[in-house]
C-alpha cells in the first residue's frame, strides 16, 4: 500500500472514512447521506489526482535524465 500512497494520503483516507461512518451513524440514512458520500468521494478523487501527478512527475524526471546528457550547451562542445 505504501507503494501507491504516502502516509498523509492514507491518513486523509482513514480520517475521511471514519468521519463518513460517524456521520452515517449519527444522522442515519437520510438525504444527508448523499452529501457525506459526496465529500468522501471528493477526498478520494483528490488523493487519486495527487498520486497521478506524482507518477507523471517521476516519468517526466526520468525522461529529462535520459535526455540531459545529449544536450550540448555553451562550453560543452
C-alpha positions in Angstrom: 0.0 0.0 0.0 2.9 2.4 0.7 3.9 2.0 -2.9 0.8 3.8 -4.0 0.1 6.3 -1.2 2.2 8.2 1.2 1.4 8.5 4.9 -0.5 11.8 4.5 -2.8 10.3 1.9 -3.5 7.2 3.9 -4.3 9.4 7.0 -6.7 11.5 4.9 -8.4 8.4 3.6 -8.8 6.9 7.1 -9.9 10.1 8.7 -12.5 10.8 6.0 -13.8 7.3 6.1 -14.1 7.4 9.9 -16.0 10.7 9.8 -18.2 9.3 7.0 -19.1 6.3 9.1 -19.7 8.5 12.2 -21.9 10.8 10.2 -23.8 7.8 8.9 -24.4 6.5 12.4 -25.2 9.9 13.9 -27.6 11.1 11.2 -28.9 7.8 9.9 -29.7 7.0 6.3 -31.2 10.3 5.2 -30.8 12.7 2.3 -27.7 14.0 4.1 -26.0 10.7 3.2 -25.6 11.9 -0.3 -23.8 15.0 0.9 -21.5 12.9 3.1 -20.8 10.4 0.3 -20.0 13.4 -2.0 -17.5 14.7 0.5 -15.9 11.3 0.8 -15.7 10.8 -3.0 -14.1 14.3 -3.4 -11.4 13.4 -0.9 -10.7 10.2 -2.6 -10.6 11.9 -6.0 -8.1 14.5 -4.8 -5.9 11.8 -3.4 -6.1 9.9 -6.7 -5.1 13.0 -8.6 -2.2 13.6 -6.3 -1.0 10.0 -6.9 -1.3 10.5 -10.7 0.6 13.8 -10.5 3.4 12.1 -8.6 3.6 9.3 -11.3 3.7 11.9 -14.0 6.4 13.8 -12.2 8.6 10.7 -11.9 8.0 9.9 -15.6 9.0 13.4 -16.7 12.1 13.4 -14.4 13.2 10.0 -15.8 12.8 11.4 -19.4 14.7 14.5 -18.5 17.5 12.5 -17.1 17.7 10.4 -20.2 17.8 13.5 -22.5 20.1 15.6 -20.3 23.4 14.0 -21.3 22.6 14.6 -25.0 22.0 18.4 -24.6 25.0 20.5 -25.6 25.2 23.9 -24.1 27.7 26.6 -24.3 31.1 25.3 -23.4 30.1 21.7 -23.7 31.2 21.2 -27.3 
